[in-house]
Structure formats: C-alpha cells, structure tokens
Amino acid sequence: MATREDVASLLKDVEGLKARAEAAEAKVKEAEAAKATAEKEVEETKTKALNLPTAGHSYSSDESRALRAFGCSNLKELLTVNTAAAQYKGVSAELKHVVRDLKKSVDIARFTAQMYHGAPLDHVGADAKSDRVAAIKNLTETYYGRTELAPRLKAFGSTVAGYGDEFVPTLISSAYIQEFELDLGLQGRFREIRMPSSPYDLPVVKDVLKAQKVAEGAAAVAREFGTDKLRFTASKIEAHHVIPEELNEDSAPDFLAIARQELVQSHARAVESAIINGDNDGSHPDSDTQAGSSLLAEKLWKGLRASALANSANGGTKNIAGALSATALLQMRAQMKKFGVDPSSLVWVCGPAVYAQLMGLTEILTVDKAGPLASTILKGSLAALFGIPVVVSQHMREDLNASGVYDGTTTTKGAILLANASRWYVGMRRAPQLRIIQDLPNYDRYLMAAYQRLDFQGHAQGAGEASVCYGYNITL
C-alpha cells in the first residue's frame, strides 16, 4: 500500500512532467512563430525582387498594376519613372495616363503648399549643382491636398502615410517632356545621350572595317577602324509664367495645371525648332532669325537645315523646283547614299502645306493602311512614305524663297527634310525641371519657371557623309 510520501513523490513527478511538457509546447510555438517570420521574410524578399506589390495591396488596384508594369517596388519609385521611356513602350496607355495624372496632382499640391501655406520655395542656381528643390512636408494639409490629392492616392491604392517626406521633391520636375505626349514628335526620333559633364566628348565610329583575305598560316595585317568624337556643350533654356496675384488657393490649381503644361510645351517647341532651324555660327541663313535676339532658340546649335545647306556640294540639298513628286523625293534619298538606305533609321520632316502635297502622292502610306508599321509611328508622325515615318512639324518653315531660306521678300516656298536619325544625337545634361520661385522683391507674386540644359549634335557633313538632305523650292 502506497504511503503518503509515495503519493507526494508521484505528484511531484507529474508536476515536473507537466512543466517540461509546457516548456516543450512553448518551444514548439516559438519555433512555429520563427518559421512564420522566416516565411514572411522570404515572401517579402521575393516580392521585392520581382517588383510585386506588398501585402495589403489589391492586385487589381491601379497602383499594383502600375508597379508591376513599370517594374517598381513602391509608389515613391513609381513616381520617378519616365513613362515615355523606350523600355515602357509595351505598357498600356491607360496605365501611363494614371501615373502621369498622379504626378500632376503631387506637383500641384507642392505648388499650392509653397504659395499659400508657407512651405519653403525652390532655388534656381547658376548651375545644376547649386539648384535646391524645397522639401515639402504634409502635402495633404492644403485644400487641394485634402480634396484632390488624398482621395486620388486612396483610390490609387496607396498606403503611404503623411504624403510629404515619402515623396522625393524632384519627382515630377525631373520628368522628361516626352512624357506629356505632345504632338511634337521630332525630338524623340533621335537617340538621347546623357551628358555627365559639359562639355562632353562622345567617341563615335567614323569609318568601319571590312574583313580581308589572309593566307593560311600567315600573319594578319593589323588595321583599325576610324574614330571621331562629337563634343556636346549644354545650353540652358528657360521659360516662366508670372502667377497672378489675384489667384487664391481655390482657383490656383486649375491655373497651375495649365501653366505647368504650357511651360513643358514651350520647351518642346524650342527644342524642335532648334533641331530643324538652328544655326549658331553667327550667320543664320534666315534673315529674320539673324536679325533677332541672341536668345532665340534657333541660335542654340547647328540644326538640320543649316547642316544640309552647308553640305550642298555633297548631296546635302535638292532643288525640287516645283510641286513635290515621288521621283524628287527618291532622288533626295539617293543623294544620301548609304545613309539613305535603311528606312528604319530615316525620318521625313515637313510642314502642314508640304504634308498636304505628300498626301496626294499614291506612294504615301497613311496610318489606316500602314498595318504593323502603325504601331511604330510616333505621335506627330501621321504617315509613312517609302516605309519612312513622316513627322509634321509646325516649325518647318513654309515662308521661304527659292533658295530654301527666309529673306522677307519671297515667302511662297516650302521645304522637306530627310534625316538619318541614327547619326544625330540629343545630349541631355539636365532634363526639364519645374520650380516655384519668388518674383522680384517689389512684387508680391510668384513665378513658375522651367529650365533644362541640352545640346544637339550630328556627325560632320561632307563628302564622306550626307546624313541629312534638304529638299527646297517647293511650290505651295
């Protein structure tokens, strides 16, 4: 018969077993928790690596779809994306519009905070290094931020809190002008070169090699391909709007949206006109530009017309001497020799009246007949001729004389350009940037200003290269 001591000993053993069981159970729970944490970290790592939305996002929200489409891991990164970049050409127009619309809202929220809520202003320095973009906190504290930006962010699916420090101040102002889908499609035809400094020398291939025969066992003759360099020197261009004193916080957003778009377009117009009509050697071929201000965009660099006119002895020009014809246009292409062969590298540039004549040619290929080519035609390129896109530009002059220049006397002739876009480059030192700055001290008002620094260069035209041909003396 068990004694009292035996029972006590057994109870003590049971309590010990129970305690050990509870400890073991706690360790199991701890291990399960550690496993869950590890699995979560693995999933988060996968999510970040794959640029997928994080937990809590709806995979059908605009934000989630845009994050996946643009390869971004968060909203802040998404807002820095240039939606018009070539790598995003497969992204739907709808998603591009959603991102651009959100960017505009953030921009306007910044501007109104600066103008009406005492937020610090931006500073435009003498060079890019001295520029300062103000850090705007709590963007949703403004009336526009509460009524427009915050609901848009919520509808967008964002879980970002504060809407201030989370957004890099230069998100919107560093966006490229192509992003606004302007009807000015010429600049986008040329390869953009990022300029790490100004001036910047770009090494280029001048003369290519052709393999030659070598006897078995014999030493090959060493040869080198020809090289050259293009020197880019960035020029600064600017445009600004005076913001009327009569504006208040309620009426400002609509005006700011219009002013913002107009400033961006003003830069696009300037660059396109300079690409076509520019000449900076002090003797501009157009008399009105020559007599005009030294600050004209057409004096930024040597553009396509001036380059072709200077190379007239080597096929750079073609006197059409009448109405356009397919024969004359094919002769322009032939004069460019090897630089006029590949249609994928070429672009026609003309004004509205000359384009109307092009439309009368049976060889013209309109967008509705272009088939697969239509998907590669840029906005502003409305048709193709001989498989070459046609860019219609309001800046291609149609008030010229029989020599293809403006003289103020004979203004009844038009012209057309054929350029090999692969031989010309846009050097980008600083992309367009929008700023809100204080006007002169004696004015109680603000300026919205836009700045950029860039250059346009092409291979030297001469007997060995005619990568642009200028067809002039077209009867309108």
Residue pairs with C-beta under 8 A, 6 or more apart in sequence:
2 10
43 55
44 54
44 55
46 52
47 53
47 54
47 73
48 73
51 67
51 68
51 71
51 72
51 73
52 67
52 68
53 59
53 61
53 63
53 64
53 67
53 68
54 74
56 159
57 63
57 64
57 157
57 159
58 64
58 157
59 65
61 156
61 157
62 95
62 98
62 155
62 156
62 157
63 75
63 78
63 156
63 157
63 158
64 157
65 95
66 72
66 78
66 95
66 98
66 99
67 73
67 74
67 75
67 78
69 88
69 91
69 92
69 95
70 78
70 81
70 83
70 88
70 91
70 95
70 99
72 78
72 81
75 156
75 158
75 160
75 166
76 160
76 166
76 167
76 168
76 171
78 99
79 99
79 102
79 103
79 106
79 167
79 168
79 171
79 172
80 168
80 171
80 174
81 88
81 99
82 88
82 175
82 176
82 178
82 179
83 91
83 96
83 99
83 100
83 179
84 96
84 176
84 178
84 179
84 181
84 188
85 176
88 96
98 156
100 179
100 180
101 152
102 152
102 153
102 156
103 171
103 172
103 175
104 172
104 257
104 260
105 148
105 149
105 152
106 139
106 149
106 167
106 171
106 172
107 172
107 173
107 260
107 434
108 144
108 148
108 149
108 253
108 256
108 257
108 260
109 136
109 139
109 140
109 142
109 144
109 145
109 148
109 149
109 163
110 119
110 136
110 139
110 169
110 172
110 436
111 252
111 256
111 436
111 448
112 142
112 143
112 144
112 145
112 249
112 252
112 253
112 256
113 119
113 136
113 139
113 141
113 142
113 145
114 120
114 121
114 122
114 134
114 136
114 436
114 446
115 243
115 249
115 252
115 436
115 446
116 142
116 248
116 249
116 252
117 141
117 142
119 134
119 136
119 137
120 134
120 135
120 136
121 134
121 436
121 437
121 438
121 446
122 131
122 132
122 133
122 134
122 435
122 436
122 437
123 130
123 131
123 132
123 134
123 437
124 131
124 435
124 437
124 449
124 451
125 131
125 132
128 429
128 430
128 453
131 433
133 169
133 170
133 173
133 433
133 435
134 169
135 165
135 169
136 164
136 169
137 162
137 164
137 165
138 145
138 162
138 163
138 164
139 145
139 149
139 163
139 164
139 167
140 146
140 149
140 150
140 163
142 249
143 249
143 250
144 249
144 252
144 253
145 163
148 253
149 163
150 163
153 160
153 163
160 166
170 433
172 434
173 432
173 433
173 434
173 435
174 431
174 433
175 431
175 432
176 431
176 432
177 187
177 264
177 265
177 267
177 268
177 271
177 431
177 432
178 187
178 188
180 261
180 264
180 265
180 268
181 379
182 264
182 265
182 268
182 379
182 380
183 379
183 380
184 265
184 268
184 269
184 272
184 380
184 393
185 378
185 379
185 380
185 381
185 391
186 272
186 275
186 276
186 347
186 349
186 380
186 391
186 393
187 268
187 271
187 272
187 275
187 426
188 378
189 347
189 378
189 389
189 391
189 421
190 275
190 421
190 424
190 425
190 426
190 456
191 421
191 422
191 424
191 425
191 426
192 425
192 426
192 427
192 428
193 200
193 202
193 232
193 425
193 426
193 427
193 428
194 428
195 232
195 234
195 427
195 428
195 429
195 454
195 455
198 232
198 233
198 234
198 429
198 453
198 455
199 231
199 232
199 233
199 234
200 231
200 232
200 233
200 234
200 427
200 429
201 229
201 230
201 231
201 232
202 229
202 230
202 231
202 232
202 425
202 427
202 457
203 227
203 228
203 229
204 227
204 228
204 229
204 230
204 459
205 225
205 226
205 227
205 228
206 225
206 226
206 227
206 228
206 459
207 225
207 226
207 464
208 225
208 226
209 223
209 224
209 225
212 221
214 220
214 221
228 459
228 460
230 425
230 457
230 458
230 459
231 457
232 425
232 427
232 429
232 455
232 457
233 455
234 427
234 429
234 430
234 453
234 454
234 455
235 300
235 301
235 453
235 454
235 455
236 451
236 452
236 453
237 267
237 270
237 271
237 297
237 300
237 451
237 452
237 453
237 454
238 449
238 450
238 451
239 263
239 266
239 267
239 270
239 449
239 450
240 263
240 447
240 448
240 449
240 450
241 259
241 262
241 263
241 447
241 448
241 449
242 439
242 445
242 447
243 252
243 255
243 256
243 259
243 445
243 446
243 447
243 448
244 255
244 445
245 444
245 445
247 255
256 448
259 448
260 434
260 448
263 434
263 448
263 449
263 450
264 432
264 434
264 450
266 450
267 432
267 450
267 452
269 297
269 395
270 297
270 300
271 297
271 426
271 454
271 456
272 393
272 395
273 297
273 298
273 395
274 297
274 298
274 300
274 301
274 303
274 456
275 303
275 304
275 426
275 456
276 303
276 304
276 305
276 349
276 393
276 395
276 396
276 417
277 286
277 289
277 298
277 303
277 305
277 306
277 395
277 397
278 297
278 298
278 299
278 300
278 301
278 302
278 303
278 306
278 456
279 285
279 289
279 298
279 299
279 302
279 303
279 305
279 306
280 299
280 300
280 301
280 302
281 302
281 306
283 290
284 290
284 298
284 299
284 306
285 305
285 306
285 309
285 404
285 405
285 406
286 298
286 397
286 405
286 406
287 405
287 406
287 407
287 408
288 406
288 408
289 296
289 298
289 299
289 406
292 298
300 455
300 456
301 455
301 456
301 457
303 456
304 349
304 417
304 419
304 424
304 458
304 468
304 470
305 404
305 415
305 417
305 470
307 316
307 458
307 461
307 468
308 316
308 317
308 417
308 461
308 468
308 469
308 470
309 316
309 317
309 404
309 405
309 470
310 316
310 461
311 317
311 461
311 462
311 466
311 468
314 461
314 462
314 463
314 466
315 335
315 336
315 337
315 466
315 469
316 335
316 461
316 466
316 468
316 469
316 470
317 404
317 469
317 470
317 471
317 472
318 328
318 331
318 332
318 335
318 469
318 470
318 471
318 472
319 472
319 473
320 328
320 416
320 471
320 472
320 473
320 474
321 473
322 473
322 474
322 475
323 357
323 474
323 475
324 354
324 357
324 358
324 361
324 416
324 474
325 361
326 361
326 362
326 363
328 471
329 385
329 386
329 416
329 418
329 471
330 386
332 340
332 416
332 418
332 469
332 471
333 340
333 346
333 386
333 418
333 469
334 340
335 466
335 469
336 418
336 420
336 466
336 467
336 468
336 469
337 466
339 420
339 423
339 465
339 466
339 467
340 346
340 418
340 420
340 469
342 420
343 386
343 387
343 388
344 387
345 420
345 421
345 422
345 423
346 388
346 389
346 418
346 419
346 420
346 421
347 381
347 388
347 389
347 390
347 391
347 418
347 419
347 421
348 358
348 385
348 388
348 389
348 390
348 391
348 416
348 417
348 418
349 390
349 391
349 393
349 396
349 416
349 417
349 418
349 419
350 358
350 390
350 391
350 392
350 393
350 396
350 414
350 415
350 416
350 417
351 392
351 393
351 394
351 396
351 397
351 398
351 414
351 415
352 392
352 394
352 398
353 398
353 414
353 476
354 396
354 398
354 414
354 415
354 416
354 474
354 476
355 382
355 383
355 390
355 392
357 474
358 364
358 383
358 385
358 390
359 366
359 383
361 385
363 385
363 386
364 383
364 384
364 385
364 390
365 373
365 383
365 384
365 385
365 387
366 382
366 383
367 374
367 377
367 382
367 383
368 374
370 377
370 383
370 384
373 384
373 387
376 389
377 383
377 384
377 389
378 389
378 391
380 391
380 392
380 393
381 389
381 390
381 391
381 392
382 390
382 392
383 389
383 390
384 390
388 418
396 414
396 415
396 416
396 417
397 406
397 414
397 415
398 413
398 414
398 415
398 476
399 406
399 411
399 412
400 406
400 410
400 411
400 413
400 414
400 415
400 472
401 407
401 409
401 410
401 411
401 413
402 410
402 413
402 472
402 473
403 472
403 473
404 413
404 415
404 470
404 472
404 473
412 475
412 476
413 472
413 473
413 474
413 475
413 476
414 474
414 475
414 476
415 470
415 471
415 472
415 473
415 474
416 470
416 471
416 474
417 468
417 469
417 470
417 471
418 468
418 469
418 471
419 467
419 468
419 469
420 467
420 468
423 458
423 459
423 465
423 467
424 456
424 457
424 458
424 459
424 467
424 468
425 456
425 457
425 458
426 454
426 455
426 456
427 454
427 455
427 456
427 457
428 452
428 454
429 453
429 454
429 455
430 451
430 452
430 453
430 454
431 452
432 450
432 451
432 452
433 450
433 451
433 452
434 448
434 449
434 450
435 448
435 449
435 450
435 451
436 446
436 447
436 448
437 446
437 447
437 449
438 446
438 447
439 445
439 446
439 447
458 467
458 468
459 465
459 467
461 467
461 468
